[in-house]
Amino acid sequence: MVDDDTQWRAVAGEDPGLSHVEIGGYVAIVVAQDGEGEVRAQMVADVPRKVMKANFVRGEVVAVERVCFILNTPEGRMRVLVRDSTSFRARGAQPSGLVDITPGDQAIVVGRQIDEHGLEARLVGLVGGAQDSGRGLSRR
């Protein structure tokens, strides 16, 4: 279910929202389940077709290192390598980079698999967790 609290992300120049979602298009959805078992979309992001060749992972940040962070995913721990070209997104603020990621953050990552337990990030989306309190995020 989407509601007024659902965050929308779209390709630059488009108005985000349910009206921009096309049949046959791709979206990434981050959901949460409330205490009554209802599933609600926290964030819906338009995914360009070229990105569909990339890998997606989600999970909780458990450690931040000099050039990467460790994500605890449903499939196990994943080392996420961050480059200068990596884009970052978050609700209510624009994180500038790895310095803004905190253990406890919930993240979705789009990137290229570099080995069984490693991913080179193209896009990092922070949703929920430590970043919701605004700690460490660059306000632009």
C-alpha positions in Angstrom: 0.0 0.0 0.0 1.2 3.5 -0.8 0.1 6.5 1.3 1.0 10.1 2.0 4.2 9.0 3.9 5.5 7.1 0.9 8.7 8.7 -0.5 9.0 8.7 -4.3 12.2 8.9 -6.4 12.1 9.4 -10.2 14.5 10.0 -13.0 15.6 13.6 -13.0 13.1 16.0 -14.6 10.0 13.9 -13.9 7.4 14.5 -11.2 7.6 11.6 -8.7 4.4 9.8 -7.7 2.2 7.0 -8.7 1.2 8.7 -11.9 4.7 8.4 -13.3 4.9 4.6 -12.9 4.4 3.0 -16.3 3.1 -0.5 -17.1 6.1 -2.6 -18.0 8.5 -0.2 -16.3 10.7 -1.0 -13.4 10.5 0.2 -9.8 12.3 -0.6 -6.6 10.1 -0.7 -3.5 11.1 -0.6 0.1 8.3 -1.9 2.4 7.7 -2.1 6.1 5.1 -4.2 8.0 3.1 -2.5 10.8 2.0 -4.1 14.0 -1.2 -5.3 12.4 0.6 -7.1 9.6 -0.2 -4.5 6.9 2.6 -3.9 4.4 3.2 -0.3 3.5 5.6 1.2 0.9 8.2 3.4 2.5 9.9 4.4 -0.7 9.2 3.7 -4.4 12.0 4.5 -6.9 11.8 4.6 -10.7 14.5 2.3 -12.0 15.9 3.0 -15.5 16.1 -0.1 -17.7 19.9 0.1 -18.0 20.1 -0.3 -14.2 18.2 -3.6 -14.3 21.4 -5.3 -15.3 22.8 -4.3 -11.9 22.4 -6.2 -8.6 20.2 -5.0 -5.8 20.8 -5.7 -2.1 19.1 -4.4 1.0 19.9 -4.7 4.7 21.2 -3.0 7.8 24.6 -1.2 7.9 26.7 -2.9 10.6 30.0 -1.3 10.0 31.6 1.6 8.1 35.1 1.4 6.9 37.4 3.8 4.9 36.1 3.0 1.4 33.2 0.7 2.1 30.5 -0.3 4.5 29.2 -3.7 5.6 25.6 -4.5 5.0 23.8 -7.4 6.9 21.4 -8.7 4.2 18.9 -11.6 4.3 21.5 -13.6 2.3 24.4 -12.8 4.7 27.0 -10.0 5.0 27.9 -8.0 2.0 30.9 -5.6 1.6 29.7 -2.5 -0.3 32.5 -0.6 -2.1 31.8 3.1 -2.5 33.5 5.2 -5.3 33.5 8.9 -6.1 30.8 8.1 -8.7 28.4 6.5 -6.2 25.1 8.4 -5.8 23.4 8.7 -2.4 19.8 9.3 -1.5 17.9 9.6 1.8 14.5 10.8 3.1 14.6 14.5 4.2 18.3 15.1 3.4 20.9 14.6 0.8 23.7 12.5 2.1 27.1 13.4 0.5 28.8 10.1 0.8 30.2 7.4 3.0 30.8 9.8 5.9 27.0 10.1 6.2 26.3 6.3 6.6 26.0 5.1 10.2 25.7 1.6 11.7 22.0 1.0 12.2 21.0 2.6 8.9 18.7 0.6 6.6 20.0 0.7 3.0 19.2 -0.4 -0.5 22.1 -0.6 -2.9 22.2 -0.9 -6.6 25.6 -1.9 -8.0 27.9 -4.4 -9.7 28.8 -7.7 -8.1 32.6 -7.9 -7.7 32.7 -11.2 -5.8 30.5 -13.5 -3.8 30.4 -11.1 -0.8 31.2 -7.8 -2.5 29.3 -5.1 -4.5 30.5 -1.9 -6.1 27.8 0.6 -5.4 26.3 2.8 -8.1 23.4 4.0 -5.8 22.9 3.9 -2.1 19.5 4.7 -0.7 19.1 5.2 3.1 15.7 4.3 4.4 15.0 4.2 8.1 17.4 3.4 10.9 19.9 5.8 12.3 19.7 8.2 9.4 16.0 9.1 10.3 17.3 11.0 13.3 19.3 13.2 11.0 22.6 12.2 12.6 25.5 12.7 10.2 23.5 13.8 7.1 24.6 16.8 5.2 21.8 19.3 4.9 21.9 21.0 1.5 
